[in-house]
């Protein structure tokens, strides 16, 4: 576990040789071709394990196709007590290609709960909403640790619940259910 905060930056140069156009939301695409682009990132991460903490990231890309991207992220966490942690995450991605009159914005929200009933039984939940395709996905994981090296997991997963029609989404069955036993 980290004991201090972390302030960081990163500068990158990328080269892509696209043989197929890249498609994005809102009928935005990067056509076939060779591209060089620059990326600058920075962030501030607070130490984990405190009552309240947060990480934040800012990323900017300047495409050689006369476009730009801005990505911002914020990840607050609350350690309510020793056995309960609540995490949230918000991302916004803004992409514009003004010369082609194309662009899009996406918003992603993630919520995560980690609860331990004791040292052997825990429950994790994950919920994600993505505005790019108006979908919500959920995963619930129950873990029982019989002894060191022996874990039994029950995983329930709903994916691609369409937020445009909540009445139908509420009656959908899980897309995946797994029972996993790990033995060392």
ZAKOLMAR-261319 format. One line per field, with one value per residue (C-alpha): residue number from 1; residue in three letters; z, x, y. Coordinates in nm, 2 decimals. Last residue first. Layout:
k NUM,...
r ALA,...
up Z,...
east X,...
north Y,...
***
This chain:
k 184,183,182,181,180,179,178,177,176,175,174,173,172,171,170,169,168,167,166,165,164,163,162,161,160,159,158,157,156,155,154,153,152,151,150,149,148,147,146,145,144,143,142,141,140,139,138,137,136,135,134,133,132,131,130,129,128,127,126,125,124,123,122,121,120,119,118,117,116,115,114,113,112,111,110,109,108,107,106,105,104,103,102,101,100,99,98,97,96,95,94,93,92,91,90,89,88,87,86,85,84,83,82,81,80,79,78,77,76,75,74,73,72,71,70,69,68,67,66,65,64,63,62,61,60,59,58,57,56,55,54,53,52,51,50,49,48,47,46,45,44,43,42,41,40,39,38,37,36,35,34,33,32,31,30,29,28,27,26,25,24,23,22,21,20,19,18,17,16,15,14,13,12,11,10,9,8,7,6,5,4,3,2,1
r UNK,UNK,UNK,UNK,UNK,UNK,UNK,UNK,UNK,UNK,UNK,UNK,UNK,UNK,UNK,UNK,UNK,UNK,UNK,UNK,UNK,UNK,UNK,UNK,UNK,UNK,UNK,UNK,UNK,UNK,UNK,UNK,UNK,UNK,UNK,UNK,UNK,UNK,UNK,UNK,UNK,UNK,UNK,UNK,UNK,UNK,UNK,UNK,UNK,UNK,UNK,UNK,UNK,UNK,UNK,UNK,UNK,UNK,UNK,UNK,UNK,UNK,UNK,UNK,UNK,UNK,UNK,UNK,UNK,UNK,UNK,UNK,UNK,UNK,UNK,UNK,UNK,UNK,UNK,UNK,UNK,UNK,UNK,UNK,UNK,UNK,UNK,UNK,UNK,UNK,UNK,UNK,UNK,UNK,UNK,UNK,UNK,UNK,UNK,UNK,UNK,UNK,UNK,UNK,UNK,UNK,UNK,UNK,UNK,UNK,UNK,UNK,UNK,UNK,UNK,UNK,UNK,UNK,UNK,UNK,UNK,UNK,UNK,UNK,UNK,UNK,UNK,UNK,UNK,UNK,UNK,UNK,UNK,UNK,UNK,UNK,UNK,UNK,UNK,UNK,UNK,UNK,UNK,UNK,UNK,UNK,UNK,UNK,UNK,UNK,UNK,UNK,UNK,UNK,UNK,UNK,UNK,UNK,UNK,UNK,UNK,UNK,UNK,UNK,UNK,UNK,UNK,UNK,UNK,UNK,UNK,UNK,UNK,UNK,UNK,UNK,UNK,UNK,UNK,UNK,UNK,UNK,UNK,UNK
up -0.47,-0.52,-0.68,-0.72,-0.96,-0.99,-1.28,-1.39,-1.71,-1.91,-1.60,-1.69,-1.83,-1.66,-1.54,-1.88,-2.05,-1.83,-1.84,-2.21,-2.33,-2.05,-2.25,-2.02,-2.20,-1.95,-1.64,-1.45,-1.15,-1.01,-0.73,-0.61,-0.39,-0.27,-0.15,-0.14,0.23,0.39,0.32,0.15,0.04,-0.23,-0.37,-0.69,-0.84,-1.19,-1.35,-1.70,-1.81,-2.17,-2.35,-2.63,-2.59,-2.26,-2.07,-1.73,-1.51,-1.19,-0.99,-0.67,-0.45,-0.16,0.09,0.32,0.48,0.67,0.80,0.64,0.38,0.16,-0.16,-0.35,-0.69,-0.89,-1.24,-1.45,-1.81,-2.02,-2.39,-2.61,-2.98,-3.29,-3.66,-3.87,-4.10,-4.04,-3.68,-3.57,-3.20,-2.92,-2.57,-2.32,-1.98,-1.70,-1.36,-1.10,-0.77,-0.49,-0.17,0.08,0.36,0.60,0.80,0.80,0.55,0.33,0.08,-0.26,-0.53,-0.88,-1.12,-1.49,-1.77,-2.13,-2.40,-2.76,-3.06,-3.43,-3.74,-3.86,-3.70,-3.37,-3.06,-2.75,-2.40,-2.08,-1.74,-1.44,-1.09,-0.79,-0.47,-0.11,0.19,0.51,0.41,0.27,-0.06,-0.09,-0.31,-0.68,-0.89,-1.26,-1.58,-1.94,-2.26,-2.60,-2.94,-3.28,-3.58,-3.84,-4.14,-4.34,-4.34,-4.21,-3.84,-3.77,-3.61,-3.69,-3.34,-3.17,-3.29,-3.60,-3.68,-4.06,-4.17,-4.28,-4.01,-3.97,-3.62,-3.48,-3.12,-2.94,-2.56,-2.26,-1.91,-1.59,-1.22,-0.88,-0.62,-0.26,0.02,0.21,-0.08,0.00
east -0.40,-0.77,-1.01,-1.38,-1.58,-1.95,-2.06,-2.37,-2.38,-2.63,-2.86,-3.23,-3.40,-3.71,-3.58,-3.42,-3.76,-3.92,-3.60,-3.62,-3.36,-3.12,-3.04,-2.90,-2.58,-2.44,-2.58,-2.33,-2.37,-2.05,-2.04,-1.68,-1.54,-1.19,-0.93,-0.57,-0.58,-0.88,-1.25,-1.25,-1.60,-1.64,-1.96,-1.92,-2.19,-2.15,-2.36,-2.37,-2.55,-2.59,-2.68,-2.43,-2.18,-2.34,-2.18,-2.31,-2.11,-2.21,-1.97,-2.05,-1.81,-1.91,-1.68,-1.65,-1.34,-1.18,-1.52,-1.83,-1.61,-1.77,-1.63,-1.87,-1.79,-1.97,-1.87,-1.99,-1.88,-1.97,-1.90,-1.88,-1.87,-1.71,-1.74,-1.75,-1.47,-1.23,-1.36,-1.26,-1.36,-1.34,-1.46,-1.42,-1.57,-1.50,-1.66,-1.55,-1.70,-1.57,-1.73,-1.52,-1.66,-1.48,-1.25,-1.50,-1.66,-1.35,-1.48,-1.33,-1.34,-1.22,-1.22,-1.14,-1.10,-1.03,-0.98,-0.94,-0.83,-0.87,-0.69,-0.61,-0.27,-0.44,-0.37,-0.44,-0.51,-0.54,-0.64,-0.65,-0.79,-0.76,-0.95,-0.94,-1.17,-1.13,-0.77,-0.67,-0.53,-0.30,-0.42,-0.35,-0.30,-0.29,-0.13,-0.14,0.00,-0.06,0.08,-0.02,0.13,-0.11,-0.09,-0.41,-0.76,-1.01,-1.07,-1.44,-1.73,-2.08,-2.20,-2.00,-1.66,-1.54,-1.17,-1.11,-0.92,-0.56,-0.46,-0.09,-0.07,0.23,0.22,0.43,0.39,0.42,0.34,0.28,0.25,0.15,0.14,0.02,0.19,0.18,0.12,0.00
north -2.46,-2.50,-2.25,-2.33,-2.12,-2.11,-1.90,-1.72,-1.52,-1.32,-1.28,-1.28,-0.97,-0.84,-0.51,-0.44,-0.46,-0.20,0.01,0.07,0.33,0.21,-0.11,-0.37,-0.47,-0.71,-0.88,-1.09,-1.32,-1.47,-1.73,-1.79,-2.07,-2.02,-2.27,-2.15,-2.05,-2.20,-2.22,-1.88,-1.79,-1.53,-1.37,-1.17,-0.95,-0.80,-0.53,-0.38,-0.07,0.04,0.36,0.29,0.57,0.67,0.39,0.29,0.05,-0.14,-0.36,-0.55,-0.74,-0.97,-1.13,-1.43,-1.57,-1.28,-1.16,-1.01,-0.84,-0.58,-0.43,-0.20,-0.06,0.21,0.30,0.59,0.64,0.95,0.98,1.28,1.28,1.44,1.50,1.82,1.68,1.98,2.00,1.65,1.65,1.39,1.45,1.16,1.19,0.95,0.91,0.66,0.56,0.34,0.22,0.02,-0.19,-0.42,-0.19,0.10,0.34,0.33,0.59,0.61,0.89,0.81,1.11,1.09,1.34,1.26,1.53,1.43,1.64,1.65,1.79,1.44,1.47,1.39,1.60,1.39,1.52,1.32,1.43,1.19,1.21,0.97,1.01,0.92,0.93,0.72,0.64,0.30,0.42,0.73,1.01,1.00,1.31,1.29,1.40,1.29,1.43,1.26,1.34,1.20,1.05,0.90,0.67,0.62,0.47,0.72,0.81,0.78,0.96,0.84,0.96,0.69,0.57,0.38,0.33,0.30,-0.02,-0.04,0.22,0.29,0.44,0.64,0.76,1.02,1.02,1.26,1.14,1.33,1.23,1.35,1.07,1.09,0.91,0.58,0.35,0.00
***
